[in-house]
Amino acid sequence: MVRLEISQTWGRLALQQHPAQLEIRTSLPQVAVRQEPAQLRVSSEAVQVEIDLTKAHADMGLKTPELFQGEQADVGWIKSTEGIARWARNGDRMAQSLGTGANILAEMGKEAMAPAPEVNVDAVPKHPPEISFSGDIWVDFTDPQLEVTASTQAPQITYTPGTVQLEVDPRPEIEIEVVGRFIDIII
């Protein structure tokens, strides 16, 4: 009888690994900054305020001498012409009443009496004061100046590749052997 004998040797797998290395060396950049600050120059002319109260004072009866003189001249002219007209009328009335027996002088005296004064209430002044301003301001602005210089160096890079070693010791084997007789005898 023939039979097969199988013998096996197991292999051993050994793996050694060395990782890759990357080394980078850098130096910090050198930075120089030069700055000129902004400048602001302001100059001004003193403000002059002018207030004209002429119209407001005139509303309250506080007139300038020129205005007061002109108004009083106009009032005097009107009063004098009214007075002349009144004297002429009274003379005409007296001439017409002669011999009539009428008491014309009593009537004329009664008319000449001052009437009761008329009182009114009013808000003054009617005109606001005239206010004007004069003056000036000048502004001169200079922008800030900034200058930055930087010096850099390239980095130094060192690269070492990694390795992987694979070993098989002992090598695996399978041995198949036929054992027995090769001839069958039949009797």
BAVEX-447995 format. One line per field, with one value per atom (N, C-alpha, C): residue in three letters; x, y, z. Coordinates in nm, 2 decimals. Each point is the difference from the previous one (the first is absolute). Layout:
// BAVEX-447995
kedo <- (Ala | ...)
x <- (X | ...)
y <- (Y | ...)
z <- (Z | ...)
***
This chain:
// BAVEX-447995
kedo <- (Met | Met | Met | Val | Val | Val | Arg | Arg | Arg | Leu | Leu | Leu | Glu | Glu | Glu | Ile | Ile | Ile | Ser | Ser | Ser | Gln | Gln | Gln | Thr | Thr | Thr | Trp | Trp | Trp | Gly | Gly | Gly | Arg | Arg | Arg | Leu | Leu | Leu | Ala | Ala | Ala | Leu | Leu | Leu | Gln | Gln | Gln | Gln | Gln | Gln | His | His | His | Pro | Pro | Pro | Ala | Ala | Ala | Gln | Gln | Gln | Leu | Leu | Leu | Glu | Glu | Glu | Ile | Ile | Ile | Arg | Arg | Arg | Thr | Thr | Thr | Ser | Ser | Ser | Leu | Leu | Leu | Pro | Pro | Pro | Gln | Gln | Gln | Val | Val | Val | Ala | Ala | Ala | Val | Val | Val | Arg | Arg | Arg | Gln | Gln | Gln | Glu | Glu | Glu | Pro | Pro | Pro | Ala | Ala | Ala | Gln | Gln | Gln | Leu | Leu | Leu | Arg | Arg | Arg | Val | Val | Val | Ser | Ser | Ser | Ser | Ser | Ser | Glu | Glu | Glu | Ala | Ala | Ala | Val | Val | Val | Gln | Gln | Gln | Val | Val | Val | Glu | Glu | Glu | Ile | Ile | Ile | Asp | Asp | Asp | Leu | Leu | Leu | Thr | Thr | Thr | Lys | Lys | Lys | Ala | Ala | Ala | His | His | His | Ala | Ala | Ala | Asp | Asp | Asp | Met | Met | Met | Gly | Gly | Gly | Leu | Leu | Leu | Lys | Lys | Lys | Thr | Thr | Thr | Pro | Pro | Pro | Glu | Glu | Glu | Leu | Leu | Leu | Phe | Phe | Phe | Gln | Gln | Gln | Gly | Gly | Gly | Glu | Glu | Glu | Gln | Gln | Gln | Ala | Ala | Ala | Asp | Asp | Asp | Val | Val | Val | Gly | Gly | Gly | Trp | Trp | Trp | Ile | Ile | Ile | Lys | Lys | Lys | Ser | Ser | Ser | Thr | Thr | Thr | Glu | Glu | Glu | Gly | Gly | Gly | Ile | Ile | Ile | Ala | Ala | Ala | Arg | Arg | Arg | Trp | Trp | Trp | Ala | Ala | Ala | Arg | Arg | Arg | Asn | Asn | Asn | Gly | Gly | Gly | Asp | Asp | Asp | Arg | Arg | Arg | Met | Met | Met | Ala | Ala | Ala | Gln | Gln | Gln | Ser | Ser | Ser | Leu | Leu | Leu | Gly | Gly | Gly | Thr | Thr | Thr | Gly | Gly | Gly | Ala | Ala | Ala | Asn | Asn | Asn | Ile | Ile | Ile | Leu | Leu | Leu | Ala | Ala | Ala | Glu | Glu | Glu | Met | Met | Met | Gly | Gly | Gly | Lys | Lys | Lys | Glu | Glu | Glu | Ala | Ala | Ala | Met | Met | Met | Ala | Ala | Ala | Pro | Pro | Pro | Ala | Ala | Ala | Pro | Pro | Pro | Glu | Glu | Glu | Val | Val | Val | Asn | Asn | Asn | Val | Val | Val | Asp | Asp | Asp | Ala | Ala | Ala | Val | Val | Val | Pro | Pro | Pro | Lys | Lys | Lys | His | His | His | Pro | Pro | Pro | Pro | Pro | Pro | Glu | Glu | Glu | Ile | Ile | Ile | Ser | Ser | Ser | Phe | Phe | Phe | Ser | Ser | Ser | Gly | Gly | Gly | Asp | Asp | Asp | Ile | Ile | Ile | Trp | Trp | Trp | Val | Val | Val | Asp | Asp | Asp | Phe | Phe | Phe | Thr | Thr | Thr | Asp | Asp | Asp | Pro | Pro | Pro | Gln | Gln | Gln | Leu | Leu | Leu | Glu | Glu | Glu | Val | Val | Val | Thr | Thr | Thr | Ala | Ala | Ala | Ser | Ser | Ser | Thr | Thr | Thr | Gln | Gln | Gln | Ala | Ala | Ala | Pro | Pro | Pro | Gln | Gln | Gln | Ile | Ile | Ile | Thr | Thr | Thr | Tyr | Tyr | Tyr | Thr | Thr | Thr | Pro | Pro | Pro | Gly | Gly | Gly | Thr | Thr | Thr | Val | Val | Val | Gln | Gln | Gln | Leu | Leu | Leu | Glu | Glu | Glu | Val | Val | Val | Asp | Asp | Asp | Pro | Pro | Pro | Arg | Arg | Arg | Pro | Pro | Pro | Glu | Glu | Glu | Ile | Ile | Ile | Glu | Glu | Glu | Ile | Ile | Ile | Glu | Glu | Glu | Val | Val | Val | Val | Val | Val | Gly | Gly | Gly | Arg | Arg | Arg | Phe | Phe | Phe | Ile | Ile | Ile | Asp | Asp | Asp | Ile | Ile | Ile | Ile | Ile | Ile | Ile | Ile | Ile)
x <- (0.08 | -0.08 | 0.09 | -0.05 | 0.07 | -0.07 | 0.09 | -0.06 | 0.09 | -0.06 | 0.07 | 0.04 | 0.12 | 0.04 | 0.03 | -0.06 | 0.02 | 0.07 | 0.11 | 0.06 | 0.02 | -0.02 | 0.00 | 0.09 | 0.07 | 0.09 | -0.06 | -0.03 | -0.06 | 0.11 | -0.03 | 0.10 | -0.03 | 0.10 | -0.01 | 0.02 | -0.09 | 0.01 | 0.05 | 0.11 | 0.05 | 0.00 | -0.06 | -0.01 | 0.07 | 0.09 | 0.07 | -0.03 | -0.04 | -0.04 | 0.07 | 0.06 | 0.06 | -0.08 | -0.07 | -0.08 | 0.08 | -0.05 | 0.06 | 0.02 | 0.10 | 0.02 | 0.01 | -0.07 | 0.00 | 0.04 | 0.11 | 0.05 | 0.00 | -0.06 | -0.01 | 0.06 | 0.09 | 0.06 | -0.03 | -0.06 | -0.03 | 0.05 | 0.03 | 0.03 | -0.11 | -0.02 | -0.11 | 0.04 | -0.09 | 0.03 | 0.04 | 0.08 | 0.04 | -0.08 | -0.08 | -0.09 | 0.04 | 0.01 | 0.03 | -0.12 | -0.05 | -0.12 | 0.05 | -0.03 | 0.03 | -0.14 | -0.03 | -0.13 | 0.01 | -0.07 | -0.01 | -0.15 | -0.02 | -0.14 | -0.07 | -0.13 | -0.08 | 0.01 | -0.01 | 0.01 | -0.13 | -0.05 | -0.12 | 0.03 | -0.01 | 0.02 | -0.13 | -0.04 | -0.12 | 0.03 | -0.05 | 0.01 | -0.13 | -0.03 | -0.13 | 0.01 | -0.10 | -0.02 | -0.11 | 0.02 | -0.10 | -0.14 | -0.10 | -0.14 | -0.05 | -0.05 | -0.06 | -0.15 | -0.07 | -0.14 | -0.05 | -0.09 | -0.06 | -0.15 | -0.05 | -0.14 | -0.06 | -0.09 | -0.06 | -0.14 | -0.02 | -0.13 | -0.07 | 0.04 | -0.06 | -0.15 | -0.05 | -0.14 | -0.08 | 0.06 | -0.06 | -0.02 | 0.11 | -0.01 | -0.10 | -0.01 | -0.10 | -0.14 | -0.02 | -0.14 | -0.03 | 0.09 | -0.02 | 0.01 | 0.02 | 0.00 | 0.15 | 0.09 | 0.14 | 0.07 | -0.02 | 0.04 | 0.13 | 0.07 | 0.13 | -0.04 | 0.10 | -0.03 | -0.05 | 0.06 | -0.04 | -0.14 | -0.04 | -0.13 | -0.10 | 0.03 | -0.09 | -0.02 | 0.10 | 0.00 | -0.09 | 0.01 | -0.08 | -0.15 | -0.03 | -0.14 | -0.06 | 0.08 | -0.06 | -0.02 | 0.09 | -0.03 | -0.13 | -0.02 | -0.12 | -0.12 | 0.00 | -0.11 | -0.02 | 0.11 | -0.02 | -0.06 | 0.03 | -0.06 | -0.15 | -0.03 | -0.14 | -0.08 | 0.05 | -0.07 | -0.01 | 0.10 | -0.01 | -0.10 | -0.01 | -0.10 | -0.14 | -0.01 | -0.13 | -0.04 | 0.10 | -0.03 | -0.05 | 0.07 | -0.03 | -0.14 | -0.03 | -0.14 | -0.10 | 0.03 | -0.10 | -0.02 | 0.10 | -0.01 | -0.09 | 0.03 | -0.08 | -0.15 | -0.03 | -0.14 | -0.06 | 0.07 | -0.06 | -0.02 | 0.09 | -0.03 | -0.12 | -0.01 | -0.12 | -0.13 | 0.00 | -0.11 | -0.04 | 0.11 | -0.03 | -0.06 | 0.05 | -0.05 | -0.14 | -0.04 | -0.14 | -0.09 | 0.05 | -0.09 | -0.02 | 0.06 | -0.02 | -0.14 | -0.06 | -0.14 | -0.11 | 0.04 | -0.10 | -0.03 | 0.08 | -0.02 | 0.04 | 0.07 | 0.04 | 0.13 | 0.01 | 0.13 | 0.10 | 0.06 | 0.09 | 0.13 | 0.04 | 0.13 | -0.01 | -0.12 | -0.01 | 0.00 | -0.06 | 0.01 | 0.15 | 0.07 | 0.14 | 0.08 | -0.02 | 0.07 | -0.02 | -0.13 | -0.03 | 0.07 | 0.00 | 0.07 | 0.15 | 0.06 | 0.14 | 0.05 | -0.09 | 0.04 | 0.06 | 0.10 | 0.07 | -0.09 | -0.02 | -0.08 | 0.06 | -0.08 | 0.06 | 0.10 | 0.12 | 0.10 | -0.04 | 0.04 | -0.03 | 0.12 | -0.03 | 0.10 | 0.00 | 0.11 | 0.02 | 0.11 | 0.00 | 0.11 | 0.06 | 0.13 | 0.07 | 0.13 | 0.04 | 0.13 | 0.11 | 0.11 | 0.11 | 0.12 | 0.10 | 0.02 | -0.06 | -0.04 | -0.06 | 0.11 | 0.12 | 0.11 | 0.11 | 0.04 | 0.11 | 0.13 | 0.10 | 0.13 | 0.07 | 0.08 | 0.07 | 0.14 | 0.03 | 0.12 | 0.09 | 0.12 | 0.09 | 0.13 | 0.06 | 0.13 | 0.11 | 0.12 | 0.11 | 0.12 | 0.08 | 0.12 | 0.03 | 0.11 | 0.04 | 0.08 | 0.01 | 0.09 | 0.06 | 0.13 | 0.07 | 0.06 | -0.02 | 0.05 | 0.09 | 0.13 | 0.09 | 0.04 | -0.03 | 0.02 | 0.10 | 0.10 | 0.10 | -0.01 | -0.02 | -0.02 | 0.12 | -0.02 | 0.11 | 0.08 | 0.13 | 0.08 | 0.05 | -0.01 | 0.04 | 0.09 | 0.12 | 0.09 | 0.04 | -0.03 | 0.04 | 0.09 | 0.12 | 0.09 | 0.02 | 0.00 | 0.02 | 0.10 | 0.09 | 0.10 | -0.02 | -0.01 | -0.03 | 0.11 | 0.01 | 0.09 | -0.08 | 0.05 | -0.07 | 0.02 | -0.10 | 0.01 | 0.10 | 0.07 | 0.08 | -0.08 | -0.01 | -0.08 | 0.09 | -0.01 | 0.07 | -0.10 | 0.01 | -0.10 | 0.08 | -0.04 | 0.06 | -0.11 | 0.01 | -0.11 | -0.02 | -0.11 | -0.02 | 0.03 | 0.02 | 0.03 | -0.10 | -0.02 | -0.08 | 0.08 | 0.04 | 0.07 | -0.09 | -0.01 | -0.09 | 0.09 | 0.00 | 0.08 | -0.09 | 0.03 | -0.08 | 0.11 | 0.00 | 0.10 | -0.07 | 0.00 | 0.03 | -0.10 | 0.03 | -0.09 | -0.11 | -0.12 | -0.10 | 0.01 | -0.03 | 0.01 | -0.11 | -0.04 | -0.10 | 0.07 | 0.01 | 0.06 | -0.10 | -0.03 | -0.09 | 0.08 | -0.02 | 0.08 | -0.10 | 0.02 | -0.08 | 0.07 | -0.07 | 0.06 | -0.08 | 0.07 | -0.07 | 0.04 | -0.07 | 0.03 | -0.08 | 0.07 | -0.07 | -0.07 | 0.01 | -0.06 | -0.10 | -0.12 | -0.10 | 0.00 | 0.00 | -0.01 | -0.14 | -0.05 | -0.13 | 0.02 | -0.04 | 0.00 | -0.13)
y <- (-0.12 | 0.12 | 0.12 | 0.10 | 0.12 | 0.11 | 0.07 | 0.11 | 0.12 | 0.11 | 0.13 | 0.05 | 0.04 | 0.06 | 0.15 | 0.09 | 0.14 | 0.06 | 0.06 | 0.07 | 0.15 | 0.08 | 0.14 | 0.07 | 0.10 | 0.09 | 0.14 | 0.05 | 0.13 | 0.10 | 0.11 | 0.10 | 0.11 | 0.08 | 0.11 | 0.13 | 0.09 | 0.13 | 0.11 | 0.06 | 0.11 | 0.13 | 0.10 | 0.13 | 0.11 | 0.07 | 0.11 | 0.13 | 0.10 | 0.12 | 0.12 | 0.09 | 0.12 | 0.12 | 0.08 | 0.10 | 0.11 | 0.07 | 0.11 | 0.11 | 0.09 | 0.12 | 0.12 | 0.11 | 0.12 | 0.11 | 0.07 | 0.10 | 0.13 | 0.10 | 0.13 | 0.10 | 0.08 | 0.10 | 0.14 | 0.08 | 0.14 | 0.10 | 0.12 | 0.11 | 0.10 | 0.07 | 0.11 | 0.11 | 0.06 | 0.11 | 0.12 | 0.08 | 0.13 | 0.11 | 0.07 | 0.10 | 0.13 | 0.10 | 0.14 | 0.09 | 0.08 | 0.08 | 0.15 | 0.08 | 0.15 | 0.07 | 0.08 | 0.06 | 0.15 | 0.08 | 0.15 | 0.02 | 0.05 | 0.02 | 0.11 | -0.01 | 0.10 | 0.13 | 0.11 | 0.13 | 0.08 | 0.06 | 0.08 | 0.14 | 0.10 | 0.14 | 0.08 | 0.06 | 0.08 | 0.14 | 0.10 | 0.14 | 0.06 | 0.10 | 0.06 | 0.15 | 0.06 | 0.15 | 0.01 | 0.09 | 0.01 | 0.04 | -0.06 | 0.02 | 0.14 | 0.07 | 0.13 | -0.01 | 0.04 | -0.01 | 0.15 | 0.03 | 0.13 | -0.01 | 0.08 | -0.01 | 0.14 | 0.01 | 0.13 | 0.01 | 0.08 | 0.01 | 0.12 | 0.07 | 0.13 | -0.02 | -0.10 | -0.01 | -0.05 | -0.08 | -0.05 | 0.12 | 0.08 | 0.12 | 0.10 | 0.01 | 0.10 | -0.05 | -0.13 | -0.05 | 0.03 | 0.02 | 0.03 | 0.14 | 0.09 | 0.14 | 0.05 | -0.09 | 0.04 | 0.02 | 0.11 | 0.02 | 0.07 | -0.01 | 0.07 | 0.15 | 0.09 | 0.14 | 0.04 | -0.06 | 0.04 | -0.04 | -0.13 | -0.05 | 0.08 | 0.03 | 0.07 | 0.15 | 0.06 | 0.13 | 0.01 | -0.10 | -0.01 | -0.02 | -0.09 | -0.03 | 0.13 | 0.06 | 0.12 | 0.12 | 0.01 | 0.10 | -0.02 | -0.13 | -0.04 | 0.03 | -0.04 | 0.02 | 0.15 | 0.08 | 0.15 | 0.06 | -0.04 | 0.05 | -0.03 | -0.12 | -0.04 | 0.08 | 0.01 | 0.07 | 0.15 | 0.05 | 0.15 | 0.02 | -0.08 | 0.02 | -0.03 | -0.10 | -0.02 | 0.12 | 0.05 | 0.12 | 0.12 | 0.03 | 0.11 | -0.02 | -0.12 | -0.03 | 0.02 | -0.05 | 0.02 | 0.15 | 0.08 | 0.14 | 0.07 | -0.04 | 0.06 | -0.04 | -0.13 | -0.04 | 0.07 | 0.01 | 0.07 | 0.15 | 0.06 | 0.14 | 0.02 | -0.10 | 0.01 | -0.02 | -0.09 | -0.03 | 0.12 | 0.07 | 0.12 | 0.11 | 0.01 | 0.11 | -0.03 | -0.12 | -0.04 | 0.02 | -0.02 | 0.00 | 0.14 | 0.10 | 0.14 | 0.05 | 0.04 | 0.05 | -0.11 | -0.13 | -0.10 | -0.03 | 0.04 | -0.02 | -0.14 | -0.08 | -0.13 | 0.01 | -0.09 | 0.01 | -0.09 | 0.05 | -0.08 | -0.03 | 0.10 | -0.02 | -0.12 | -0.03 | -0.11 | -0.13 | 0.00 | -0.12 | -0.03 | 0.11 | -0.02 | -0.04 | 0.04 | -0.04 | -0.15 | -0.04 | -0.14 | -0.09 | 0.04 | -0.08 | 0.00 | 0.10 | 0.01 | -0.08 | -0.05 | -0.08 | -0.13 | -0.05 | -0.12 | -0.12 | -0.08 | -0.12 | -0.10 | -0.09 | -0.10 | -0.08 | -0.02 | -0.08 | -0.14 | -0.05 | -0.13 | -0.09 | -0.11 | -0.09 | -0.13 | -0.04 | -0.13 | -0.07 | -0.14 | -0.08 | -0.07 | 0.01 | -0.06 | -0.06 | -0.10 | -0.07 | 0.07 | 0.03 | 0.06 | -0.08 | 0.00 | 0.06 | -0.09 | 0.07 | -0.07 | -0.06 | 0.06 | -0.05 | -0.07 | -0.11 | -0.07 | 0.07 | -0.02 | 0.06 | -0.07 | 0.08 | -0.05 | -0.04 | -0.13 | -0.06 | -0.05 | 0.04 | -0.05 | -0.05 | -0.10 | -0.05 | 0.01 | 0.03 | -0.01 | -0.06 | -0.07 | -0.07 | -0.11 | -0.07 | -0.11 | -0.10 | -0.12 | -0.10 | -0.08 | -0.03 | -0.07 | -0.13 | -0.11 | -0.13 | -0.05 | -0.04 | -0.07 | -0.13 | -0.11 | -0.13 | -0.07 | -0.06 | -0.08 | -0.15 | -0.08 | -0.15 | -0.06 | -0.10 | -0.07 | -0.08 | -0.01 | -0.08 | -0.13 | -0.11 | -0.13 | -0.07 | -0.04 | -0.08 | -0.12 | -0.12 | -0.13 | -0.07 | -0.04 | -0.08 | -0.14 | -0.11 | -0.13 | -0.07 | -0.07 | -0.09 | -0.14 | -0.09 | -0.14 | -0.09 | -0.12 | -0.10 | -0.12 | -0.07 | -0.12 | -0.11 | -0.08 | -0.11 | -0.11 | -0.06 | -0.11 | -0.13 | -0.08 | -0.12 | -0.12 | -0.10 | -0.12 | -0.12 | -0.08 | -0.11 | -0.14 | -0.08 | -0.14 | -0.09 | -0.08 | -0.09 | -0.11 | -0.06 | -0.11 | -0.13 | -0.11 | -0.13 | -0.10 | -0.11 | -0.11 | -0.12 | -0.09 | -0.12 | -0.12 | -0.09 | -0.12 | -0.12 | -0.08 | -0.13 | -0.12 | -0.11 | -0.12 | -0.10 | -0.05 | -0.09 | -0.09 | -0.13 | -0.08 | 0.02 | -0.04 | 0.01 | -0.11 | 0.02 | -0.10 | -0.11 | -0.11 | -0.12 | -0.09 | -0.07 | -0.11 | -0.11 | -0.11 | -0.12 | -0.11 | -0.05 | -0.11 | -0.12 | -0.11 | -0.12 | -0.12 | -0.07 | -0.12 | -0.12 | -0.07 | -0.11 | -0.12 | -0.11 | -0.13 | -0.06 | -0.10 | -0.06 | 0.06 | -0.02 | 0.06 | -0.11 | -0.12 | -0.10 | -0.07 | -0.01 | -0.07 | -0.14 | -0.09 | -0.14 | -0.05 | -0.06 | -0.05 | -0.16 | -0.07 | -0.14 | -0.06)
z <- (0.00 | 0.00 | 0.00 | -0.07 | -0.02 | 0.08 | 0.07 | 0.07 | -0.01 | 0.03 | -0.02 | 0.14 | 0.02 | 0.13 | -0.04 | 0.08 | -0.02 | 0.12 | -0.01 | 0.11 | -0.04 | 0.10 | -0.03 | 0.10 | -0.05 | 0.09 | -0.02 | 0.12 | 0.00 | -0.02 | -0.08 | -0.01 | 0.10 | 0.03 | 0.09 | -0.08 | 0.02 | -0.07 | 0.09 | -0.03 | 0.09 | -0.08 | 0.06 | -0.06 | 0.08 | -0.05 | 0.07 | -0.08 | 0.07 | -0.06 | 0.06 | -0.08 | 0.05 | -0.06 | 0.07 | -0.06 | -0.06 | -0.10 | -0.07 | 0.10 | -0.02 | 0.08 | -0.08 | 0.04 | -0.06 | 0.10 | -0.02 | 0.10 | -0.07 | 0.06 | -0.06 | 0.10 | -0.04 | 0.09 | -0.07 | 0.08 | -0.05 | 0.10 | -0.05 | 0.09 | -0.01 | 0.11 | 0.00 | -0.10 | -0.07 | -0.09 | 0.09 | -0.06 | 0.07 | -0.06 | 0.08 | -0.04 | 0.06 | -0.09 | 0.04 | -0.04 | 0.10 | -0.02 | 0.02 | -0.10 | 0.02 | -0.02 | 0.10 | -0.01 | 0.03 | -0.08 | 0.02 | 0.04 | 0.11 | 0.04 | -0.08 | 0.00 | -0.07 | 0.07 | -0.08 | 0.06 | -0.03 | 0.10 | -0.02 | 0.05 | -0.09 | 0.04 | -0.02 | 0.11 | 0.00 | 0.03 | -0.08 | 0.03 | -0.02 | 0.09 | -0.01 | 0.02 | -0.05 | 0.02 | 0.10 | 0.09 | 0.11 | -0.06 | 0.05 | -0.05 | 0.05 | -0.09 | 0.03 | -0.01 | 0.11 | 0.00 | 0.00 | -0.10 | -0.01 | 0.02 | 0.10 | 0.03 | -0.03 | -0.09 | -0.03 | 0.06 | 0.10 | 0.07 | -0.04 | -0.10 | -0.04 | -0.02 | -0.08 | -0.02 | 0.12 | 0.08 | 0.12 | 0.10 | 0.02 | 0.08 | -0.05 | -0.13 | -0.06 | 0.03 | 0.00 | 0.04 | 0.14 | 0.09 | 0.14 | 0.03 | -0.10 | 0.02 | 0.03 | -0.01 | 0.02 | -0.14 | -0.06 | -0.14 | 0.00 | -0.11 | -0.02 | -0.02 | 0.03 | -0.01 | -0.14 | -0.10 | -0.14 | -0.03 | 0.04 | -0.02 | 0.08 | 0.13 | 0.08 | -0.05 | -0.05 | -0.05 | -0.12 | -0.09 | -0.13 | 0.04 | 0.09 | 0.04 | 0.06 | 0.09 | 0.07 | -0.10 | -0.10 | -0.10 | -0.07 | -0.04 | -0.07 | 0.09 | 0.13 | 0.09 | 0.02 | 0.01 | 0.02 | -0.12 | -0.12 | -0.12 | -0.01 | 0.04 | 0.00 | 0.10 | 0.12 | 0.11 | -0.03 | -0.06 | -0.03 | -0.11 | -0.11 | -0.10 | 0.06 | 0.08 | 0.07 | 0.08 | 0.08 | 0.08 | -0.08 | -0.11 | -0.08 | -0.06 | -0.04 | -0.06 | 0.11 | 0.13 | 0.11 | 0.03 | 0.00 | 0.03 | -0.11 | -0.12 | -0.11 | 0.01 | 0.03 | 0.02 | 0.12 | 0.11 | 0.11 | -0.03 | -0.07 | -0.04 | -0.09 | -0.10 | -0.08 | 0.08 | 0.09 | 0.09 | 0.08 | 0.06 | 0.08 | -0.09 | -0.12 | -0.09 | -0.04 | -0.02 | -0.04 | 0.12 | 0.13 | 0.11 | 0.06 | -0.06 | 0.05 | -0.02 | 0.10 | -0.01 | 0.01 | 0.01 | 0.01 | 0.15 | 0.09 | 0.14 | 0.04 | -0.08 | 0.03 | 0.09 | 0.09 | 0.09 | -0.07 | -0.10 | -0.08 | 0.07 | 0.09 | 0.08 | 0.09 | 0.06 | 0.09 | -0.08 | -0.12 | -0.08 | -0.04 | -0.04 | -0.04 | 0.11 | 0.12 | 0.12 | 0.03 | -0.02 | 0.03 | -0.10 | -0.13 | -0.10 | 0.02 | 0.05 | 0.02 | 0.12 | 0.08 | 0.12 | -0.06 | 0.07 | -0.04 | 0.02 | -0.10 | 0.01 | 0.10 | 0.05 | 0.09 | -0.08 | 0.07 | -0.07 | -0.04 | -0.11 | -0.04 | 0.04 | 0.07 | 0.05 | -0.08 | -0.05 | -0.08 | 0.06 | -0.01 | 0.05 | -0.12 | -0.01 | -0.12 | 0.05 | -0.07 | 0.03 | -0.09 | 0.07 | -0.07 | 0.04 | -0.08 | -0.13 | -0.11 | -0.11 | -0.11 | -0.09 | 0.00 | -0.09 | 0.09 | -0.04 | 0.07 | -0.02 | 0.09 | -0.03 | -0.12 | -0.07 | -0.11 | 0.05 | -0.01 | 0.05 | -0.11 | -0.01 | -0.11 | 0.07 | -0.06 | 0.04 | -0.10 | 0.04 | -0.10 | 0.07 | -0.07 | 0.05 | -0.09 | 0.02 | -0.09 | 0.08 | -0.06 | 0.06 | -0.11 | 0.01 | -0.10 | 0.06 | -0.07 | 0.04 | -0.10 | 0.04 | -0.09 | 0.06 | -0.08 | 0.05 | -0.09 | 0.06 | -0.07 | 0.03 | -0.10 | 0.03 | 0.07 | 0.08 | 0.06 | -0.11 | 0.03 | -0.09 | 0.07 | -0.06 | 0.06 | -0.10 | 0.04 | -0.09 | 0.07 | -0.06 | 0.07 | -0.10 | 0.06 | -0.08 | 0.07 | -0.07 | 0.06 | -0.08 | 0.08 | -0.07 | 0.05 | -0.09 | 0.03 | -0.06 | 0.06 | -0.06 | -0.03 | -0.11 | -0.04 | 0.11 | 0.03 | 0.10 | -0.05 | 0.09 | -0.03 | 0.03 | -0.11 | 0.01 | -0.02 | 0.09 | -0.01 | 0.00 | -0.10 | -0.01 | 0.00 | 0.08 | 0.01 | -0.03 | -0.12 | -0.03 | 0.10 | 0.02 | 0.09 | -0.07 | 0.07 | -0.05 | 0.06 | -0.08 | 0.05 | -0.05 | 0.10 | -0.03 | 0.03 | -0.09 | 0.02 | -0.02 | 0.10 | 0.00 | 0.03 | -0.07 | 0.03 | 0.04 | 0.13 | 0.05 | 0.10 | -0.01 | -0.12 | -0.11 | -0.12 | -0.11 | 0.02 | -0.03 | 0.02 | -0.11 | 0.05 | -0.09 | 0.02 | -0.11 | 0.01 | -0.08 | 0.07 | -0.06 | -0.01 | -0.12 | -0.02 | -0.05 | 0.07 | -0.04 | -0.01 | -0.11 | -0.02 | 0.07 | 0.09 | 0.07 | -0.03 | -0.02 | -0.02 | -0.13 | -0.03 | -0.13 | -0.11 | -0.11 | -0.12 | -0.08 | 0.04 | -0.08 | 0.09 | -0.05 | 0.08 | -0.05 | 0.08 | -0.03 | 0.03 | -0.10 | 0.02 | -0.01 | 0.09 | 0.00 | 0.00)
***
